[in-house]
Amino acid sequence: MPIHSKLGLGGHTFIAELGNDPLATFEEQCEIVRTCLNESIHLIDTTYYQERAALGQIFTAIGRREEARVMAWNFFKEPGKENELVPFTPFESAHIRQMLEELQTDSIDILVIHAHDDSVKLKQELSLAKQWMSEGKVKKVGLGMAQLKHLQLLPDDHPVTHVLAPYNAFRLEAAEMFTYARDYGMTTIALSPFIRGWKLDELGEQKSMAADLLLRWVTQQPLIDHVIVSMRAKDWIHANLQAAGRGPLNEKERTIIDNWTARIG
Ligand SMILES: NC(=O)c1ccc[n+]([C@@H]2O[C@H](COP(=O)([O-])OP(=O)(O)OC[C@H]3O[C@@H](n4cnc5c(N)ncnc54)[C@H](OP(=O)(O)O)[C@@H]3O)[C@@H](O)[C@H]2O)c1
């Protein structure tokens, strides 16, 4: 697979809460999704319900839903907290309808179950996901914020084919889980190459150079199949595609990253 096709678009692109920059206008969001699809970025992640609703509206406006592979996590709209980013809720039967309505689609390409330690509840969620697969509402199932212990406790007949976790030069814990997942033939998806946009500011370097090095740090790893990054500006799509295509870090660039992680952690 060409390295640049490892990139996926993060749904935080469509919300204001987790970014520095002002929210992209609806027109800009449509243009960001169009540009991604034109540039072979087909994987689009949605975490919070607000992101699903935004993506649903975007696809209604631009068409092209069938060109994308949409991922959707179990974070739901809660009464009285419609404008907040609320924690995840384990999947229940009614959730799939809600998600499909928000996304304005017939099926979710990768349904992401947020991992947790209640193995009985997790088993129920995996069964529900299998049922939704049999009904054609879900195509694949992923485990999000997965840790090694969660994979080791999966039942024999589990449907999980994708694992997702934050993984970047500052946050390495997921490496062991990704290695294990790979051994079992799963697809590995690294989230948040920059931790957040404001981490790039904290480094005190030229932002574009910092983004380039941190993105290459993760995209160049054979262990990683996809990297999800949010891009609130269309220019960043091209910058990030170019960075991903630029090739492995040299020794000097590795030392720069080592100095950042030693300084900021
Ligand atoms: N981290 C988690 O725990 C987690 C959990 C579930 C899902 N995810 C998924 O992972 C995706 C990515 O996570 P994230 O948004 O937290 O972190 P990220 O992708 O590492 O950071 C994105 C931010 O980096 C900045 N940026 C991107 N490209 C840039 C460039 N070329 N030059 C300069 N700045 C650039 C922007 O910052 P500003 O807009 O702030 O300036 C952008 O919002 C999310 O959208 C979501 O789909 C993450």
PDBQT file of the ligand as one rigid body, heavy atoms in Angstrom, charges set to zero:
ROOT
HETATM    1  N1  LIG A 301      -6.862  10.830  20.776  1.00  0.00    +0.000 N 
HETATM    2  C1  LIG A 301      -7.897  10.090  21.101  1.00  0.00    +0.000 C 
HETATM    3  O1  LIG A 301      -8.033   9.712  22.267  1.00  0.00    +0.000 OA
HETATM    4  C2  LIG A 301      -8.912   9.692  20.053  1.00  0.00    +0.000 A 
HETATM    5  C3  LIG A 301      -9.988   8.901  20.448  1.00  0.00    +0.000 A 
HETATM    6  C4  LIG A 301     -10.922   8.532  19.514  1.00  0.00    +0.000 A 
HETATM    7  C5  LIG A 301     -10.759   8.908  18.189  1.00  0.00    +0.000 A 
HETATM    8  N2  LIG A 301      -9.713   9.686  17.828  1.00  0.00    +0.000 N 
HETATM    9  C6  LIG A 301      -9.600  10.036  16.393  1.00  0.00    +0.000 C 
HETATM   10  O2  LIG A 301      -8.322  10.508  16.050  1.00  0.00    +0.000 OA
HETATM   11  C7  LIG A 301      -8.473  11.712  15.278  1.00  0.00    +0.000 C 
HETATM   12  C8  LIG A 301      -7.265  12.569  15.392  1.00  0.00    +0.000 C 
HETATM   13  O3  LIG A 301      -7.090  12.984  16.724  1.00  0.00    +0.000 OA
HETATM   14  P1  LIG A 301      -6.825  14.484  17.200  1.00  0.00    +0.000 P 
HETATM   15  O4  LIG A 301      -7.552  15.450  16.391  1.00  0.00    +0.000 OA
HETATM   16  O5  LIG A 301      -7.069  14.455  18.645  1.00  0.00    +0.000 OA
HETATM   17  O6  LIG A 301      -5.249  14.656  17.032  1.00  0.00    +0.000 OA
HETATM   18  P2  LIG A 301      -4.310  14.918  15.776  1.00  0.00    +0.000 P 
HETATM   19  O7  LIG A 301      -4.921  14.386  14.555  1.00  0.00    +0.000 OA
HETATM   20  O8  LIG A 301      -2.993  14.426  16.186  1.00  0.00    +0.000 OA
HETATM   21  O9  LIG A 301      -4.231  16.497  15.724  1.00  0.00    +0.000 OA
HETATM   22  C9  LIG A 301      -5.030  17.193  14.840  1.00  0.00    +0.000 C 
HETATM   23  C10 LIG A 301      -4.675  18.671  14.873  1.00  0.00    +0.000 C 
HETATM   24  O10 LIG A 301      -3.357  18.856  14.398  1.00  0.00    +0.000 OA
HETATM   25  C11 LIG A 301      -3.310  20.063  13.680  1.00  0.00    +0.000 C 
HETATM   26  N3  LIG A 301      -2.809  19.762  12.325  1.00  0.00    +0.000 N 
HETATM   27  C12 LIG A 301      -3.149  18.753  11.485  1.00  0.00    +0.000 A 
HETATM   28  N4  LIG A 301      -2.380  18.762  10.385  1.00  0.00    +0.000 NA
HETATM   29  C13 LIG A 301      -1.520  19.808  10.526  1.00  0.00    +0.000 A 
HETATM   30  C14 LIG A 301      -0.481  20.344   9.720  1.00  0.00    +0.000 A 
HETATM   31  N5  LIG A 301      -0.124  19.808   8.556  1.00  0.00    +0.000 N 
HETATM   32  N6  LIG A 301       0.187  21.434  10.181  1.00  0.00    +0.000 NA
HETATM   33  C15 LIG A 301      -0.137  21.987  11.354  1.00  0.00    +0.000 A 
HETATM   34  N7  LIG A 301      -1.119  21.525  12.172  1.00  0.00    +0.000 NA
HETATM   35  C16 LIG A 301      -1.803  20.437  11.749  1.00  0.00    +0.000 A 
HETATM   36  C17 LIG A 301      -4.669  20.659  13.757  1.00  0.00    +0.000 C 
HETATM   37  O11 LIG A 301      -4.701  21.454  14.935  1.00  0.00    +0.000 OA
HETATM   38  P3  LIG A 301      -5.645  22.662  15.312  1.00  0.00    +0.000 P 
HETATM   39  O12 LIG A 301      -6.881  22.580  14.508  1.00  0.00    +0.000 OA
HETATM   40  O13 LIG A 301      -5.869  22.432  16.758  1.00  0.00    +0.000 OA
HETATM   41  O14 LIG A 301      -4.799  23.876  15.075  1.00  0.00    +0.000 OA
HETATM   42  C18 LIG A 301      -5.539  19.480  13.944  1.00  0.00    +0.000 C 
HETATM   43  O15 LIG A 301      -6.771  19.781  14.541  1.00  0.00    +0.000 OA
HETATM   44  C19 LIG A 301      -9.759  12.332  15.799  1.00  0.00    +0.000 C 
HETATM   45  O16 LIG A 301     -10.365  13.208  14.886  1.00  0.00    +0.000 OA
HETATM   46  C20 LIG A 301     -10.608  11.125  16.027  1.00  0.00    +0.000 C 
HETATM   47  O17 LIG A 301     -11.226  10.758  14.806  1.00  0.00    +0.000 OA
HETATM   48  C21 LIG A 301      -8.786  10.094  18.717  1.00  0.00    +0.000 A 
ENDROOT
TORSDOF 0
